[in-house]
Structures are given as C-alpha cells and as structure tokens.
C-alpha cells in the first residue's frame, strides 16, 4: 500500500491554494474524471493527468493519446454512434446499428499507426520501484559502492568502480543522484523525465515513437504510475557525475505549474540540494510567449525547450513562496480590484 510521510504532507501544504482547478470545474466535469486519474489525490498527490490524455489512460492497451483524440473527434462528428467510443473504435459495440460496427480507419491516421503506437503503463509497484531515484552524499555512495564491489563484483568490475570512485575526488557537489541499483544517473543532454509521488522521486529516459527502440512502447510521464495522480513532474538534467544541474517543469501529460515546481524544489532542498547550483526554467511562471514571428508569416509556436527562461533554483523557490503569500493574503485580489476601478474611471 502506498503511504505518504508527514514531511511530504507538510512540504505540499504551502502549495495547496495556488491551483484552484477543482474549485472552478463544474460538478459534471468532476464526476466524469476516470477513477485512475484521481488515484492518490487523497494522499497529497494533487497533480492529475491532463484531460487530453484521459483516453490514453482508460484505453485497455494505452494507445498514444494524441492519436486516440483524432479518432475521438471523428466519432463525435458522427454524433457518437453506439454506446461507447472504444466499442465503436474497436468494432465491439453491440449497440451499433447492424452492419455499422466495422472497425473505422482514417486516411489521415491509419489503424496500423494507431494500434501499434502504444505507451507503457506500469501497474506494479515493484516495477515502478526500479525507476526510483535517491539523492545521496558522495561519500556515502562511495562507501556503499566499495562494499558492494568487495562482496559481488568480478576483478574487472572492481577495477572499473575503483576508477569511477577516484573520479569523484574533489567533486564540487556533495550530493549525487543514483538509481535503484546505486549507479550515478547521467542523463545526457536530453535529460530524464521525472515524477514525484508520495515523497519519492522516479526518473527515466523518455522514449518516443520516433526513437524506435526495437518496437518498445513509448515511455512518458504517465508511464511511471499508469496515469495516476502525482505531486510533480518535469525533466531533470545531471552531469557526468550524477550531479543535478538543471530542472524544467515540462510535461504535456501533467502540465506542471507553480504548485508542481515548488513541490519539487522543496523536495530537493529537503534532501540537501543547494538550489543555488541548479538552473530552473521559469517561462511559464513569467508567461514568456512561445510564439515567434518569421517575416510576414503567422507566428509559429516554438518548443518549450527552445524558449527557456532560466533562473537559479533559489530564485525560483523564493519567487514562488512570495507569490503564494501574496495570493494567500489577498494582495493580488486587491490589486485586481484597484485596477478594475481605475479602468472604469479611465485613469489607466
């Protein structure tokens, strides 16, 4: 059974009033949320899978959500034949009119693409633990690694690990990220996607269809816990020694905002990461436009990774905490009221 520590609950409490999505949603919308999407919310995992991905989460084989939406929109254009979308999609709906339950296929997205492009969803806690990440002192990791080398390794492996241990002499950071097998995490330039859930960090390289990993399924943020709610999500970057250097609150599946960014920053701080030493992308917090004009053509929306607005982790945490306090004390509401009055009398 999943559990949440008191530390996790206290870390999340400061964020609770940032995001009021549930308060502004209609009762009908709330009732329509699939059960898996809200699994874990009662334990402080408040970040739910974005509704654009719900089809992917409830699909028995978890076909890529973007592709499912194309077929869903077509189903809606036909006035939703049959009793369910998936029954219509896979030709299993007994409520369709006779002869009308043939498997649909769109020219713009062939069934061969739809049915083969699948996202990995992990339903086993034991399997998910393989992706867990620990933040450990360099000296502690070296001590554990030396002990493991004496007990388990071949001569060649011992030599390799000894050389690796020596490479950490004089390491500028005193904390490194290691995987479930005590290996330093080296993300490379593309970073690893991560989620924070129940005060435990999980990370892995993202797998896209275009990567073509020998027919392996995609691996997205939704993969770690089969679409269940999390506390935070994004991308982390480490150097060749496993030291965290950058963090982006980017996830199309969970759409992280202020809440999620503050949670992961406070988690890192609790685990003795010096936030001054990492860079954090704040483009969303600062509403940095992703539209770029090229000549007279309509503006193009660039990728978030090509539109970074980097600040130190300390700056980001301070800004978010001050924003929370101003919101909590009604300062933004008062400023909005003053601005509205000025607009009405033409003084602004």
C-alpha positions in Angstrom: 0.0 0.0 0.0 1.2 3.5 -0.8 2.0 5.8 2.1 2.8 9.5 2.5 5.1 10.7 5.1 4.3 13.7 7.4 7.2 15.5 5.8 5.6 15.1 2.4 2.3 16.5 3.6 4.0 19.5 5.2 6.0 20.2 2.1 2.9 20.1 0.0 0.7 22.3 2.3 2.2 25.6 1.2 1.2 24.9 -2.4 -2.4 24.0 -1.7 -4.0 27.3 -2.5 -2.1 28.0 -5.7 -4.2 25.9 -8.1 -8.0 26.1 -7.9 -8.8 24.0 -10.9 -11.2 21.8 -8.9 -13.0 24.8 -7.5 -13.7 26.2 -10.9 -14.7 23.0 -12.6 -18.4 22.1 -12.9 -19.8 19.1 -10.9 -20.5 17.4 -14.2 -16.8 17.6 -15.2 -15.7 16.3 -11.8 -18.0 13.3 -12.0 -16.6 12.4 -15.4 -13.0 12.1 -14.3 -11.9 8.4 -14.6 -11.1 6.8 -11.2 -7.4 6.2 -12.1 -6.8 9.9 -12.7 -7.6 10.8 -9.1 -5.9 7.8 -7.5 -3.5 9.1 -4.8 -5.0 12.6 -4.6 -6.2 11.9 -1.0 -2.5 11.3 -0.1 -1.3 14.7 -1.3 -0.6 13.8 -4.9 -2.7 16.7 -6.3 -1.5 16.8 -9.9 -3.8 15.0 -12.2 -3.2 13.8 -15.7 -4.4 16.4 -18.2 -7.8 15.6 -19.7 -6.3 15.4 -23.2 -4.6 12.2 -22.0 -7.6 10.6 -20.3 -8.4 8.5 -23.4 -4.9 7.1 -23.3 -5.2 6.2 -19.6 -8.5 4.3 -19.9 -7.7 2.6 -23.1 -7.1 -1.1 -22.2 -3.9 -1.1 -24.4 -3.0 2.6 -23.8 -2.6 3.7 -27.4 -1.0 7.1 -27.8 -3.4 9.8 -26.6 -2.9 12.3 -29.4 -3.8 9.6 -31.9 -6.9 8.5 -29.9 -8.2 12.1 -29.8 -8.1 12.2 -33.6 -10.4 9.2 -33.8 -12.5 10.5 -30.9 -13.1 13.8 -32.7 -14.2 11.8 -35.8 -16.6 9.7 -33.6 -18.1 13.0 -32.2 -18.6 14.3 -35.7 -20.7 11.2 -36.4 -22.9 12.0 -33.4 -21.2 9.3 -31.2 -22.6 6.1 -32.7 -23.0 3.1 -30.4 -22.8 3.1 -26.6 -19.1 3.9 -26.2 -16.1 5.4 -28.0 -13.9 2.3 -27.6 -16.7 0.0 -28.6 -17.0 1.9 -31.8 -13.3 2.2 -32.3 -12.6 -1.5 -32.0 -15.8 -2.8 -33.5 -17.0 -4.5 -30.3 -20.1 -2.3 -29.6 -23.2 -4.5 -29.8 -25.4 -1.3 -29.7 -24.2 -0.1 -33.1 -26.7 -0.5 -36.0 -26.4 -3.7 -37.9 -23.5 -3.5 -40.3 -22.2 -0.3 -38.9 -19.7 -1.7 -36.3 -16.9 -2.2 -38.8 -13.5 -1.1 -37.4 -13.1 2.6 -38.5 -9.9 3.8 -40.3 -9.0 7.3 -41.1 -6.8 8.2 -44.1 -5.0 10.8 -42.0 -4.1 8.2 -39.4 -4.1 4.6 -40.5 -5.1 1.9 -38.0 -1.6 0.3 -38.3 -0.2 3.5 -36.7 -2.9 3.9 -34.1 -2.8 0.3 -32.9 1.0 -0.1 -32.9 1.9 3.2 -31.2 1.4 2.3 -27.5 2.5 3.9 -24.3 3.9 1.8 -21.4 1.7 1.9 -18.3 3.2 0.5 -15.2 0.6 -1.0 -12.8 3.0 -2.8 -10.5 4.6 -1.0 -7.5 7.5 -3.4 -7.6 8.1 -2.5 -11.3 7.8 1.2 -10.6 10.4 1.0 -7.8 13.0 0.2 -10.5 12.8 3.8 -11.6 13.1 5.3 -8.1 15.9 7.8 -7.5 17.9 8.5 -4.4 19.8 11.7 -3.6 22.9 10.6 -1.6 26.1 12.2 -0.2 29.0 11.4 -2.5 31.0 9.9 0.5 28.1 7.7 1.4 27.7 6.5 -2.2 31.5 5.7 -2.4 31.3 3.7 0.9 28.3 1.7 -0.3 29.9 1.2 -3.7 33.2 0.0 -2.3 31.4 -2.5 0.0 29.3 -3.8 -2.9 32.4 -4.2 -5.0 34.2 -6.3 -2.4 31.1 -8.6 -2.0 29.9 -9.0 -5.5 32.0 -7.8 -8.4 34.5 -9.5 -10.7 38.0 -8.2 -10.9 37.3 -6.1 -14.0 34.2 -4.6 -12.4 36.2 -3.8 -9.2 38.8 -2.0 -11.3 36.1 0.0 -13.2 34.4 1.0 -10.0 37.7 1.9 -8.3 38.5 4.2 -11.3 35.0 5.7 -11.0 35.4 6.3 -7.3 38.7 8.1 -7.9 37.0 10.4 -10.4 34.8 11.8 -7.6 37.8 13.1 -5.6 37.3 16.8 -5.4 33.7 16.7 -6.7 32.3 20.2 -6.4 28.9 19.0 -5.2 28.3 16.8 -2.1 25.1 15.1 -3.4 24.5 12.9 -6.4 21.5 11.2 -8.0 21.7 7.4 -8.1 19.3 4.9 -9.5 17.8 1.8 -7.7 21.0 -0.1 -8.3 23.2 2.6 -6.8 24.5 3.8 -10.1 25.0 7.5 -10.7 22.4 8.9 -13.0 23.9 10.5 -16.1 21.0 11.9 -18.1 22.9 13.3 -21.1 21.8 16.5 -22.9 18.2 15.4 -23.3 17.6 14.9 -19.6 15.3 12.3 -18.0 11.6 12.7 -17.3 10.6 12.5 -13.7 7.6 12.4 -11.4 7.4 12.9 -7.6 4.8 10.8 -5.9 4.3 10.1 -2.2 7.6 11.9 -1.5 9.6 9.6 -3.7 11.3 10.7 -6.9 11.2 8.5 -10.0 13.1 9.2 -13.3 13.9 7.5 -16.6 14.8 8.5 -20.2 11.8 9.4 -22.3 11.0 7.0 -25.1 9.2 8.4 -28.2 7.9 6.5 -31.2 10.5 8.3 -33.4 13.2 6.7 -31.2 12.2 3.3 -32.5 13.6 1.3 -29.6 13.2 -2.1 -31.3 9.5 -2.0 -31.1 9.4 -1.0 -27.4 6.5 1.1 -26.1 6.7 4.8 -25.6 7.7 5.9 -22.1 6.1 9.1 -20.9 5.3 10.8 -17.6 2.1 8.8 -17.5 4.1 5.6 -17.6 5.5 5.6 -14.1 2.2 5.1 -12.4 -0.3 4.2 -15.2 -1.8 7.7 -15.3 -2.4 8.1 -11.5 -2.0 11.5 -9.8 1.4 12.7 -8.8 2.9 15.6 -6.8 5.2 17.0 -9.5 6.5 16.2 -13.0 9.2 17.5 -15.3 12.6 16.9 -16.7 15.9 16.8 -14.8 19.4 17.1 -16.1 22.6 15.7 -14.4 26.2 16.0 -15.3 28.6 13.1 -15.9 29.0 12.6 -12.2 25.3 12.4 -11.4 25.1 16.0 -10.0 21.8 17.8 -10.7 22.4 20.9 -12.9 19.0 21.8 -14.5 15.3 21.3 -14.0 12.5 22.0 -16.3 8.8 21.8 -15.2 7.8 20.4 -18.6 5.2 17.7 -19.0 2.5 17.5 -21.6 0.8 14.8 -19.6 0.6 16.6 -16.3 1.0 20.2 -17.3 3.0 21.3 -14.2 2.6 24.8 -12.9 3.6 26.8 -9.8 2.4 24.1 -7.4 4.4 21.4 -9.0 7.5 23.4 -9.4 7.5 24.5 -5.8 6.9 20.9 -4.6 10.0 19.5 -6.4 12.2 22.5 -5.4 11.2 21.9 -1.7 11.8 18.2 -2.1 15.3 18.9 -3.4 16.0 21.4 -0.7 14.9 18.9 2.0 17.4 16.4 0.5 20.2 19.0 0.9 20.5 20.0 -2.8 21.9 23.6 -2.9 19.3 25.3 -5.1 21.8 28.0 -6.0 23.7 25.4 -8.1 20.8 24.4 -10.4 19.0 26.3 -13.2 15.2 26.2 -13.4 13.1 27.1 -16.4 10.5 29.8 -15.4 9.0 30.6 -18.8 5.5 29.5 -17.7 5.6 31.5 -14.4 6.7 34.6 -16.3 4.3 34.0 -19.2 7.1 34.1 -21.7 5.5 33.8 -25.1 6.4 30.8 -27.3 5.2 32.5 -30.5 7.9 33.8 -32.8 7.2 35.7 -35.9 9.2 34.9 -39.1 8.8 37.7 -41.7 5.2 38.3 -42.6 4.1 34.7 -41.9 1.8 34.0 -39.0 3.7 33.5 -35.7 4.9 30.0 -35.0 4.8 28.3 -31.6 8.3 27.1 -30.7 9.1 24.1 -28.4 9.4 24.9 -24.7 12.9 23.6 -24.7 13.8 26.3 -27.3 12.2 29.0 -25.3 13.9 28.7 -21.9 13.9 31.4 -19.2 16.5 30.2 -16.7 17.0 31.3 -13.2 18.6 29.7 -10.1 16.6 27.3 -8.1 16.8 29.6 -5.1 15.4 32.5 -7.1 12.6 30.2 -8.3 11.7 29.0 -4.8 11.7 32.5 -3.3 9.6 33.9 -6.1 7.0 31.1 -5.7 6.8 31.4 -1.9 6.3 35.1 -2.2 3.7 34.6 -4.8 1.9 32.1 -2.6 1.9 34.5 0.4 0.6 37.4 -1.7 -2.1 35.3 -3.0 -2.9 33.9 0.5 -3.1 37.5 1.9 -5.4 38.7 -0.9 -2.9 41.1 -2.3 -3.5 40.0 -5.9 -7.3 40.2 -5.4 -6.9 43.8 -4.0 -4.7 44.8 -6.9 -7.2 43.5 -9.4 -10.0 45.4 -7.7 -8.0 48.6 -7.8 -7.1 48.1 -11.4 -10.7 47.5 -12.3 -11.8 50.7 -10.6 -9.1 52.7 -12.5 -10.2 51.2 -15.8 -13.8 52.2 -15.1 -12.9 55.8 -14.5 -10.4 56.0 -17.3 -7.3 56.5 -15.2 -5.4 53.6 -16.6 
